[in-house]
């Protein structure tokens, strides 16, 4: 083999070895990224709630009066909503921590064992930098039109001055290279406090007494 062909051969071999090393580094990098995700500790903080009713609902009129003035507005179940927001803390301060990128988080909340229509909260993609903690929130709204049984349960608990019984299941989604997966954070039982004004209680009481949204 003359010098020219030897040079070409050695150069080609070097390129192949360099490409193989880069691929190996990429594989190791993806593995390290996946390990970094599992090193982040997530802790449940709280769930907060808020009620959304038609404009003018708390004007001092009874529910029956509101209904008589504008039946179309006040008889629409989609106009009575409960916004639910979940709060978590992500802790990425373990020794040898690395930046951790998640493609999102999903929480399923089952109220009072109403399993046919759980409340699903979603968090978009987020990153937890190494050696830092991050507060994460997810939210969703349910209404008498979408989750009738659950919303009626919430209304009755409000009138009884009782917390909401909830089972919360959470999972993290990730995409690392070509790999997609999820990390299950488990299930926890929680009591969710919910407090409203006396005017709001009066409206809810009138709404339930009307029988308009009975199951």
LUMPA-303904 format. One record per residue (C-alpha): residue number from 1; residue in one letter; x, z, y. Coordinates in Angstrom, 1 decimal. Each point is the difference from the previous one (the first is absolute). Last residue first. Layout:
% residues N
[NUM, 'a', [X, Z, Y]] ...
***
This chain:
% residues 215
[215, 'x', [-78.4, 39.4, 14.6]] [214, 'x', [-1.5, 1.3, 3.2]] [213, 'x', [1.1, -1.9, 3.1]] [212, 'x', [-3.2, 0.1, 2.1]] [211, 'x', [-1.1, 3.4, -1.4]] [210, 'x', [-0.6, 1.1, 3.6]] [209, 'x', [1.3, 3.5, -0.9]] [208, 'x', [3.5, -1.4, -0.6]] [207, 'x', [0.2, -1.7, 3.4]] [206, 'x', [-1.5, 3.0, 1.7]] [205, 'x', [2.6, 2.3, -1.5]] [204, 'x', [2.8, -2.4, 0.8]] [203, 'x', [-1.1, -0.2, 3.7]] [202, 'x', [-0.2, 3.8, 0.2]] [201, 'x', [3.4, 0.4, -1.6]] [200, 'x', [1.4, -2.4, 2.6]] [199, 'x', [-1.5, 2.0, 2.8]] [198, 'x', [1.5, 3.2, -1.5]] [197, 'x', [3.4, -1.6, 0.1]] [196, 'x', [2.0, -1.0, -3.1]] [195, 'x', [2.3, 1.6, -2.5]] [194, 'x', [1.4, -1.4, -3.3]] [193, 'x', [2.4, 1.8, -2.2]] [192, 'x', [1.4, -1.9, -3.0]] [191, 'x', [0.4, 2.0, -3.2]] [190, 'x', [2.7, -1.6, -2.2]] [189, 'x', [0.6, -0.8, -3.7]] [188, 'x', [3.2, -2.0, -0.6]] [187, 'x', [0.8, -3.2, -1.9]] [186, 'x', [3.4, -1.5, -0.7]] [185, 'x', [2.5, -1.7, 2.2]] [184, 'x', [0.1, -3.2, -2.1]] [183, 'x', [2.8, -2.4, 0.9]] [182, 'x', [-1.0, -3.6, 0.1]] [181, 'x', [1.6, -3.3, -1.0]] [180, 'x', [1.2, -3.4, 1.1]] [179, 'x', [3.3, -1.5, -1.1]] [178, 'x', [1.3, -3.3, 1.3]] [177, 'x', [2.3, 1.6, 2.5]] [176, 'x', [-1.3, 3.5, 0.6]] [175, 'x', [-3.8, 0.2, 0.7]] [174, 'x', [-1.6, 3.4, 0.3]] [173, 'x', [-3.4, 1.7, -0.3]] [172, 'x', [-0.5, 3.8, 0.3]] [171, 'x', [-2.8, 1.8, -1.7]] [170, 'x', [-2.4, 2.7, 0.9]] [169, 'x', [-2.9, 1.8, -1.7]] [168, 'x', [-2.1, 2.5, 1.9]] [167, 'x', [-2.8, 2.0, -1.6]] [166, 'x', [-2.3, 1.4, 2.7]] [165, 'x', [-2.5, 2.8, 0.5]] [164, 'x', [-1.1, -0.1, 3.7]] [163, 'x', [-0.1, 3.3, 1.9]] [162, 'x', [-3.3, 1.8, 0.5]] [161, 'x', [-1.9, 0.8, 3.2]] [160, 'x', [-3.3, -0.8, -1.8]] [159, 'x', [-1.0, -2.6, 2.6]] [158, 'x', [3.5, -1.6, -0.3]] [157, 'x', [-0.2, 0.1, -3.8]] [156, 'x', [-3.3, -1.9, 0.1]] [155, 'x', [1.5, -2.7, 2.3]] [154, 'x', [3.0, -0.4, -2.2]] [153, 'x', [-2.1, -0.4, -3.2]] [152, 'x', [-2.2, -2.5, 1.9]] [151, 'x', [3.2, -1.9, 0.8]] [150, 'x', [1.2, 0.0, -3.6]] [149, 'x', [-3.4, -1.1, -1.4]] [148, 'x', [-0.3, -2.9, 2.5]] [147, 'x', [3.5, -1.4, -0.3]] [146, 'x', [-0.2, -3.5, 1.5]] [145, 'x', [-3.2, 0.0, 2.1]] [144, 'x', [0.0, 3.7, 0.7]] [143, 'x', [3.4, -0.5, 1.4]] [142, 'x', [3.7, 0.3, -1.1]] [141, 'x', [3.0, -0.4, 2.3]] [140, 'x', [3.6, -0.2, -1.0]] [139, 'x', [3.3, 1.7, 0.8]] [138, 'x', [3.6, 0.4, -0.9]] [137, 'x', [2.6, 2.2, 1.7]] [136, 'x', [3.7, 0.5, -0.5]] [135, 'x', [2.3, 2.5, 1.6]] [134, 'x', [3.7, -0.9, -0.7]] [133, 'x', [3.0, 2.2, -0.9]] [132, 'x', [3.6, -1.2, 0.5]] [131, 'x', [3.3, 0.0, -1.9]] [130, 'x', [-0.5, -3.6, -1.1]] [129, 'x', [-2.6, -2.0, 1.9]] [128, 'x', [-3.5, 0.0, -1.4]] [127, 'x', [-1.4, -3.5, 0.4]] [126, 'x', [-3.7, -1.0, 0.2]] [125, 'x', [-2.3, -2.7, -1.3]] [124, 'x', [-3.7, 0.5, 0.8]] [123, 'x', [-1.9, 3.3, -0.8]] [122, 'x', [-3.3, -0.2, -1.8]] [121, 'x', [-2.8, 2.4, -0.6]] [120, 'x', [-2.6, -0.5, -2.8]] [119, 'x', [-3.1, 2.1, -0.1]] [118, 'x', [-1.3, 0.1, -3.6]] [117, 'x', [-3.2, -1.8, -0.9]] [116, 'x', [-1.2, 0.6, -3.6]] [115, 'x', [2.0, 3.2, -0.3]] [114, 'x', [-2.2, 2.3, 2.0]] [113, 'x', [1.7, 3.2, -1.4]] [112, 'x', [-0.7, 1.9, 3.2]] [111, 'x', [2.0, -2.4, 2.1]] [110, 'x', [2.5, -2.3, -1.8]] [109, 'x', [2.9, -1.0, 2.3]] [108, 'x', [2.2, -3.0, -1.0]] [107, 'x', [3.2, -0.2, 2.0]] [106, 'x', [2.1, -3.2, 0.2]] [105, 'x', [3.5, -0.3, 1.5]] [104, 'x', [1.8, -3.1, 1.2]] [103, 'x', [2.8, -2.5, -0.5]] [102, 'x', [2.6, 2.8, -0.1]] [101, 'x', [3.5, -0.1, 1.3]] [100, 'x', [2.5, 2.8, -0.7]] [99, 'x', [3.2, 0.4, 2.0]] [98, 'x', [2.6, 1.8, -2.2]] [97, 'x', [0.4, 3.7, -0.9]] [96, 'x', [3.4, 1.2, -1.4]] [95, 'x', [-1.3, 3.7, 0.1]] [94, 'x', [-3.7, 0.2, 0.6]] [93, 'x', [-1.3, -0.4, 3.5]] [92, 'x', [-2.7, -2.7, -0.5]] [91, 'x', [-3.1, 2.2, 0.5]] [90, 'x', [-3.3, -1.8, 0.4]] [89, 'x', [-2.8, 2.1, 1.6]] [88, 'x', [-3.6, -0.9, -0.7]] [87, 'x', [-3.2, -0.2, 2.0]] [86, 'x', [-3.3, -1.5, -1.1]] [85, 'x', [-2.7, -1.2, 2.4]] [84, 'x', [-3.7, -0.3, -0.6]] [83, 'x', [-2.4, -1.6, 2.4]] [82, 'x', [-3.7, 0.8, -0.8]] [81, 'x', [-2.5, -2.6, 0.9]] [80, 'x', [-3.7, -0.2, 1.0]] [79, 'x', [-0.6, -3.5, 1.6]] [78, 'x', [0.2, -1.7, -3.4]] [77, 'x', [-3.2, 1.7, -1.0]] [76, 'x', [-2.1, -1.9, 2.6]] [75, 'x', [-3.1, 2.1, 0.7]] [74, 'x', [1.3, 1.2, 3.4]] [73, 'x', [0.7, -3.5, 1.5]] [72, 'x', [-3.1, -1.8, -1.3]] [71, 'x', [-2.2, 2.9, 0.7]] [70, 'x', [0.8, 0.2, 3.7]] [69, 'x', [-2.2, 2.4, 2.0]] [68, 'x', [-2.0, 1.3, -3.0]] [67, 'x', [3.2, 0.7, -2.0]] [66, 'x', [1.6, 1.8, 3.0]] [65, 'x', [-3.1, 2.2, 0.3]] [64, 'x', [0.1, 0.7, -3.8]] [63, 'x', [3.7, 0.9, 0.2]] [62, 'x', [-0.8, 2.5, 2.7]] [61, 'x', [1.2, -0.7, 3.6]] [60, 'x', [2.9, 1.8, 1.6]] [59, 'x', [2.1, -3.1, 0.8]] [58, 'x', [2.1, 0.5, -3.2]] [57, 'x', [-1.1, -3.3, -1.6]] [56, 'x', [0.6, -2.0, 3.1]] [55, 'x', [2.5, -2.3, -1.5]] [54, 'x', [-0.6, -0.3, -3.8]] [53, 'x', [1.9, 2.5, -2.1]] [52, 'x', [3.6, 0.3, -1.0]] [51, 'x', [1.1, 3.3, -1.7]] [50, 'x', [3.6, 1.1, -0.3]] [49, 'x', [2.0, 1.3, -2.9]] [48, 'x', [3.5, 1.4, -0.6]] [47, 'x', [1.9, 0.3, -3.3]] [46, 'x', [3.0, 2.2, -0.2]] [45, 'x', [3.7, 0.4, -0.7]] [44, 'x', [0.8, -1.4, -3.4]] [43, 'x', [3.7, -0.2, -0.9]] [42, 'x', [2.1, -3.0, -0.8]] [41, 'x', [3.6, 0.2, -1.2]] [40, 'x', [2.2, -3.1, 0.2]] [39, 'x', [2.4, -0.3, -2.9]] [38, 'x', [-2.3, -2.4, -1.8]] [37, 'x', [0.4, -2.6, 2.7]] [36, 'x', [3.8, 0.3, 0.0]] [35, 'x', [0.1, -0.7, -3.8]] [34, 'x', [-1.8, -3.3, 0.7]] [33, 'x', [2.5, -0.9, 2.7]] [32, 'x', [2.9, 0.8, -2.2]] [31, 'x', [-1.4, -2.3, -2.7]] [30, 'x', [-0.4, -2.7, 2.5]] [29, 'x', [3.6, 0.4, 1.2]] [28, 'x', [1.3, 0.0, -3.5]] [27, 'x', [-1.7, -3.3, -0.6]] [26, 'x', [1.3, -1.4, 3.2]] [25, 'x', [3.6, 1.2, -0.8]] [24, 'x', [-0.2, -1.7, -3.4]] [23, 'x', [-1.3, -3.3, 1.7]] [22, 'x', [2.9, 0.2, 2.5]] [21, 'x', [2.5, 0.6, -2.8]] [20, 'x', [-1.3, -3.0, -2.0]] [19, 'x', [0.2, -2.2, 3.1]] [18, 'x', [3.6, 1.1, 0.6]] [17, 'x', [0.9, -0.7, -3.7]] [16, 'x', [-1.5, -3.5, 0.1]] [15, 'x', [1.7, -0.8, 3.3]] [14, 'x', [3.4, 1.2, -1.4]] [13, 'x', [-0.5, -2.2, -3.1]] [12, 'x', [-0.7, -3.0, 2.2]] [11, 'x', [3.2, 0.6, 2.1]] [10, 'x', [2.1, 0.5, -3.2]] [9, 'x', [-1.3, -3.2, -1.5]] [8, 'x', [0.5, -2.0, 3.2]] [7, 'x', [3.6, 1.3, 0.4]] [6, 'x', [0.8, -0.8, -3.6]] [5, 'x', [-1.5, -3.5, 0.4]] [4, 'x', [2.4, -0.6, 3.0]] [3, 'x', [3.0, 1.5, -1.8]] [2, 'x', [-0.2, -2.2, -3.0]] [1, 'x', [-1.6, 1.1, -3.3]] 
***
